[in-house]
Amino acid sequence: MDYPSRLRKLQAALPENKLDLLLVTHLPNVRYLCGFTGSAGALLVSERGVSFFTDGRYIAQARAEVRGARIVIARKAPFLAAAESVAGSRKGVAGKKVLGLEGETVPVVSRDRIAALLKPKFTVRSAPPLVDHARMVKDAEEIGCIRRAVEMGAGLFAIIRGKIRPGTKEVEVAAAMEYAARRAGAEGMSFSTIVASGQRSAVVHGRASDAAIPRRGFVVCDFGVILAGYCSDRTRTVHVGRPVPEARQMYDAVLEAQQAAIAAVRPGVTTGEVDGAARQVLRKWKLARYFTHSTGHGLGLEIHEAPRLAAAQSQSLEPGMVITIEPGAYIPGKWGVRIEDVVVVTPSGCEVLAPWDKELTVI
């Protein structure tokens, strides 16, 4: 990863956003900017330079991983050490300066401590989401990482699909998936594996439970792996036993909605328009009221990143964005269906990563 280039772009963005310094504390953003993968770190960014703060547990790791920043080992919380270094600096004290914080991830108590330390030299304020915005568009290396994670997840599901049988507990299916992922080299799962069967398939985030898979009904499997720090996300819905016509029709409707949303993805189209393409199909099938979440989201170092694909969202798609397309329909007390793929926006449209067959699988 070209960490120095990412840092230079961020430094260049400070003046136009009226910031003298930016304190980056959200760990995925820290990793994106300098490569550090530990659990305690902060980056202090100015036009003149970048300093990375961590504690004594990470001396060797910081030296091995951090690129483009001066490493400072502190005996206190990295964010506090960074703020104290600013407070004690004699550079650039003429006139009141502005320190930006990542407003959505910095706790109020931390913000207050930083502000108290820097009075009266600095004004502390929430900065625009500069790093989050940069992370929306992935470079070729990032896309390669995500592609490999998606392909691993797809392959693993093909293997463990045989575990889905009447009487098997949902947690047993999830455990088989997670064990196979670890054996294949995954760093972990992107999120708690979802296996929701029978009436529980109507629970949108139905994490695997002790419930036994019934003799007949849908089973929604939503899963993802982390590979080289990057997440995958995939949902497949299968049916145990012969589906009644109404169930097959519902599956076909969701599949058509997903295909319509994928067809809508191209540069310049807004995320709200992609969401609308899926909802229009489900309205035709009189299922729109059962689609209760957004059509998708960005993903990368985190399972949920910008942009969000939902009604009234105005973010335009750009080449290099990686998003999920995952419409669904859920009838409480009856059943639910969701189908999800990861796609990358290309100059002329999009590419579905590891698409594979999405026709209804009957077990």
Buried (B, 14 or more C-beta within 10 A) or exposed (E): BEBBEBBEEBBEBBEEEEBBBBBBBBBBBBBBBBBBBBEBBBBBBBEEEBBBBBBEEBEEBBEEBBBBBEBBBBEEBBBBBBBBBBBEEEEBEEEEBBBBBBEEBBEEEBBEBBBEBBEEBBBBBEBBBBBBEBBBBBEEEBBEBBBBBBBBBBEBBEEBBEBBEBEBBBBBBBBBBBEBBEEBEBBEBBBEBBBBBBBBBBBBEBBBBEBBBBEBBBBBBBBBBBBBBBBBBBBBBBBBEEBEEEBBEBBBBBBBBBBBBBEBBBBEBBBBBBBBBBBBBBBEBEBBEBBEBBBBBBBBBBBBBBBBBBEEBEBEBEBBBBBBBBBBBBBEEBBBBBBBBBBBBBEEBBBBBBEEEBEBBEE
